[in-house]
Amino acid sequence: MKDKFYVDVLNEKLFNIYEGEIVYQSQEELIPIYSKIILQNSPYPQILLNTDIPMSLKVGMDSFPHGYGIRTMKNHMMNISGSECSYNEDILEGFTMYLNGIKTDDKEVDEVVFFIMNCSHIGLTIYEETEYEFVHDDWLIKFKFRPDKNIENHYDNLRKNRGNEITHVGSISKRDKTCFNTEEIEEILFILEWYLSFCSAQSVSIPIQIGFKNESKVWENYVIKDNTMKHFQDSYGWVPKGGVDAFNKFFSNVATKLKQELWKDVLQIALNWYLEIKGNGMIENKIISTQIALEQLAWTYLVNQEQMLDKEGYKKLRATDILKLFCYQLNISKEIIYERLLDEDIVKKYQKDGVFMFVDFRNNLVHPDKKMNVHQLDVNTQAIVYEQGVYFLERALTGIFGYEGKYRKKMY
């Protein structure tokens, strides 16, 4: 990988996208003006176009900037999500535009390098380094921890600051080294973001992509996922430490499933629930969200994919029976995973059945009864029920993808 290139770019203010003349054009006028475009990563990622040079407009102030065509000298295409302007009588004194994305025209390239934000150090201890390598169809993806930082210090700072930072750098190319159009990578990068987010238990993004042909830069793309990026959290995923071979190989399984129309939208929704569950928040809400995610997966798997049940048959079953059937089909153990940490009366009540315990606990959150007020349960019991739900959800997702490997040992 191009270590020198990555280090040089990371040290030369990677987030400065453009600085120079931008032309604002309407039917009445054409205004060239000096502006800056930056990718700001704190307090959350956003792309900003800033101008603080006064402008006199021939049309009404309320038509700016939406009544104008906007282009840089590099002919960037922009996706504008909003703007803020400051006025003094008939003078526009300055403005900020918020962009969801900015890119140059799609081009033929032989490699796209990218920068990953908020990805965990998957499958490794903080003292280990490696180059991850994914192969799917005719694509080859390589990435590794950024070469200009110390791993332990970088993640310590991320946890303390609860920030957003580039953690990894990588590249995507064809396995046979042939050229491709940059339009072609949109789907595979979406899959890569999904996979890294699921395996990191973090909201991972790839906001910066730079295309090369014959070692020359010919294309750039900066993109922000509006309202989906969250700061780095001190969370942990399901991938075990001890090597990345299984993690590398499993990517192709995930990519294949995410391309299927039946699963693409469902898996994105399930990932959103999973990231919310693994983040900060009330544990009661997390348990309810876990049940929702499991029900969506169970419906798609049992009714739509396997066609074991029709819609009416599914609706007649209790949530406990649906989850038990779902677990059985995916070979997921339904036993209470932290039985030794629970009071004996709770284990006896649920007869060591983790599905029964989880669903009953969730039901009492939504419909409390007099026999079991869940708010009176101690924090440790709530945490164990929560972990039981996470166990089912992680095993369900990996089972749908056909995973047969090991899992990370939990903290209990």
N, C-alpha and C positions, 0 to 999 in steps of 0.2 A: 504493500500500500504506500501511497505517496506521503510519507511522514513529513518531509520538508515542506510540501505544499500545505498540508493541514496545519502545521505549526505556524508557518508564515501567515496564513489566512486568519487563524485564531488570534494571532498577535497583532494583526493589522485592522482591528476593529471590524470584525466579521459582520456586525450588525448595521454598518453604514451601507445601505443599499445603493443610494444615489445622491449625488450632490452636484448641482449645476442648474442650467436653464431648463425650465418647464414652460411649455406653451399652453395657454388657456384660450380657447377659441370658441366664439359664438357666431351667430349670423351677422352681428353688428361690429364685432371687433376681434382682434387677435392680440393677446398680451403675453410677451415672453417675460418671465420673472425668475429670479434665483430662488431655488427651493432645496430642501433636504428631505430625503426619505430614509427612515431608520426602522429597524426592528428592535423594539424595546422589550426586554424580558422581565422587567420588574415594575409594579408588583405582579403583573401577569403579562404574558406575551401579547403584543399588539404591534401593528405596522402603522407608523405615523408619517404623514406628509406635512411638513411644517414650512410656512412662509411668514416672515415678519416684516416684509417690505410693503409699504402702503401701495394700494392699487385704487385707481379711479375707474369705476365701471360706467358704461354707457347705458346699461339696462338696470332694472330694479335689483336691489341687493338680495332680495329673496330668491332670485333665480340662480344665485351662485352657491355652490359650484355645479349644481345639477343641470343648469342650462348651457354648460360649456363642455366642449371636448377637451381632454387633457392628454398631453403626450410629453414624454421626455425626449432628449436627443437620441436615446437608444430605442425609442418607440416601445417602451414598456406598456403592457396591457394591465389595467388596474381594476380591481373589484372593490368599489367604494361602499363602505357600510354606514358611514355617517360623517358629519363635519361640525366644527365649531368655528364661528367667525366673530371678530371684534370690529366694530364700526365707530367712526367719528364723522357724523353728518353724512356726506356723500363719499367718504373715503373708507375703503376696506383696509383697516390697519394691519391685519394679519389673520391667519386662519390655520386650523389643523384639520386634516382629513384622516379618517380612520379607514384602513384598508384591510380586507380579509385576505387579499393576495395581490401580488404584482409579479409579472413575468415578462420575458421577451418572447418573441414569436417562436413557436415550436420548430425545432431543427433536427436534422439528422446528426447523430452523435455516435461515438463508439464507447462512451463511458459517461455515467453520471455519478458524481461524488455527492455525498449528503452528510448532513450534520444532525445528530439525534439528540433530542432534549428529554431529560428526566428519565432515562432508562436505568434500571438497577444493574448491579454487577452480577448478572445472571449466571448461576452454576459455578461460581468461583468465590473463593475467599478474597478479602481485600489485599492479600499479599500475592495474588496470582494475576497474570495477564495472559491473554490468548487472542487469537483472531477467530471470530465466529465466521462460519461459512455456510450459507444456505444454497441449495440447488433446487430449482423447481422448473419443470419444462425446459426451456432453453435459456433460463435466466441464472446468473451467478451473482450472489450477493455476499459481500465481505464487509465486516465492520469490527471495530475494536475500541477499547477505551481511548479517549483523546490522548495523544502522545505528549502534550505539554503540561500535564498535571499529575500530581501524586494521587493515586486512587483513594487511599484512606483519607487524606486531607480534604479532597474534593467532596466526597460523600459526607464527611463530617460537617463541612460548611453548608452543604445542601440541607441536611437535616436541621441544623441549628437555625438557618435563615429561612427555612421553609420556602425556598426560592424556586427559580426556573433557570436551568443552566444546560449548556451543551455537555453531554456526558460521553458520547461516542461519535466516531467518524467512520464513514464507510463508502462503498462504491457499489454500483450495479452495472452489469454489462452482460452481453450475450456469451454463452459458454464457448461458442466458436469464434468469438472476437469480431463478429460482423457488426455492421452499423445498424442502428434502429432510430426511429423517430421518438422524440421525447414524449409525444402523446401516449406512447405505448406503456410507459412506466406508471401511469396513474393507478391502475388496479393493483399492481404488485406492491407499490408503496403503501397503499391502503391496507393490504394484507399484512405487510411488515409492521406497520403501526399497531394493528390489532394484536398481532402475535406478541410483540414486545410489551404491550400494555398488559395483556393477560398474564404473561410470564413474570412481569415485574410487579404486578399488583399496583401499578402506577399509570397515570395518564401520560403516555409517551407520544411524542410527535416528531415529525421530520420537517421542520419549518424551512430549511434551506437546502436547495438542490442546484448543483452547478454542472452543466453539460460540457463535455470536451470532445473534440475530434482532432485526431493526430496531435494530441498534447496541447491544443489551443482551446481556450475558453470560447464557446459559441452560444451558450444559453444559460439563463438563470431563472430560478423560480423561488419566490418567498411566499409562504402561505401560512395562515393562522386559522385554526379551527375555532370559529366563533362560539363562545360559551361552553366549550368542552375542555379546555386546558385547565388543569388544576396544579397547584404548587406541589413540589416534591414532598412526599410524606414518608414517615419512618415506618413503612409497611414491609411485608415480605410475601413473596410469591410461593408457588408450589414446586418449582423446579429445584431438585436437590443439588447440593454442592458436591464437588468431586469430579468435575469434568463436564464438557459441553457436547459430546458426541451425540447423545440421545436428543438433546435440545436442538442441535443442528438438523438432524435427520427428520425430526417431527414437524418442522416447518412446512414441508411439502404436503403432509397430510392436512394441515390446517388450511393451506392455500387452496387445495382441491375442494374442500368443503365450503370455504367462504366464496368460491366462485359459483356455487350452486344457487339457483334462484330460490329454492325452497328454504335455504338456510341463511343467506347473506344478511337479510334485514333482522331476522330473529337473533342471530349471533351478535350483531352490533348492539341490539337492545340488551341482550344478556350481559355483554361486556360492560355496558354503562351501569347496569345494576351491580355487577361484580365490583367495579371500581368504587362505587358509592359504598358498598358493603365493607370493603377493605379500608376505606378512608375514615375520617373522623366523623363523629355523630353519635346520637343516642343508640344504645345497643338494641333497644326494643324496635326502633325503626329499621335497623339493619336486619333483624330477624324477619320482619314482615317483608322487606324487600327481597330477601333470599327466597322466601316462599313464592313470591311473584315470578322471579326469574326461573325457578324450578318448574313452575306450572307452565310457563311459556315454552320451555324446552321439552317438557313431557308431552305437551299437546302436539308439537311439531314432529317429535320422534314417534310417538305411539299412534297418532291419528294420520298424519300426513305422510311420513316416510315409511314406517313399517306397516301401516294400515291394520294394526291389531285391533283397534277399536274404531267404531264410527263416531260421529259427533254426538249423537244421542246417548250412546253407550258410555262415552267418556263423561258426559255431564251427570250421569246417574251415579257415578262412583264417588265415594268420599275422597277427600284430599289425601288421607292416609293410604288408602288402597291404590290411588294413582301413583303416589311416590314409591310405594313398595314395588309395584309392577315395573316402574321406570328403573328403579335400582336393580331389580332382578334381571331385566333385559340387558343392562350395561355391566352386570357382574359387580355391583357396588355393595359392599357389606352394609347391612342395616343395623349392625350392633352399635351400642353406645361407645364411642371411641375413647372417652375419658371416664369410664365407669368407676374406676378406683378413686376418683376425686369427688364423686357425688355421695350425698347422704344415702344410707342404706334404704330408707323409706322411699326415696325417689327411684332408685334402681328397681326396687320391688314393685312400685306402682306401674312402671313402664315395662316390666319384664325384660329388661336389657335391650329393649327395642328402640333404637335411635330415631327411626322414622316416627314412631308413635309419640315419643317424647318431643321431638321437634315440632311436629304438626300440632300437637295438643297445646304446647307452650305458645305457639303462634296464634292458635284459635283463642286462647284466653287473653292474649293481648288485644285482639280485635273484639272479642265478645267475652269479657270477664265474667266468671261465675263466682258464686259465694264459696265454693269449695277450694278454689285455688286462685288467690289474688297474686298474680305474677309480680306485682310491684313490691310484694313483701318478701320475695325470694332474695337471697343474698347475691351479691355481685358475682361471686365465683360461679354460682349456679347459672346465672344469666350468661356469663362468659362461655361456659361449657356448652350450653344450648346454642349459642351463636357459632362456636367453633364446629359444632355438629352440622349446622346448616352450611357453613363454608365448605366443610368436608364433602357434603353431598353435591354442592354446586360445582366445585372444582373437579370432582370425579365424574360428574355428569358431562361437563364440557369436554374434558380430555377423553372420556369414553366415546362420545359422539365422533371425535376425531380418530378413534382407534388407537389411543395411546396404551401401551402395555408396560411402560417402564416404571421407575421408582419415583417417589415423591419426597419432598423435603420434610424432615422431621419437625413437628410443631414444638412449641415452647413448653407445653405441659408435660 
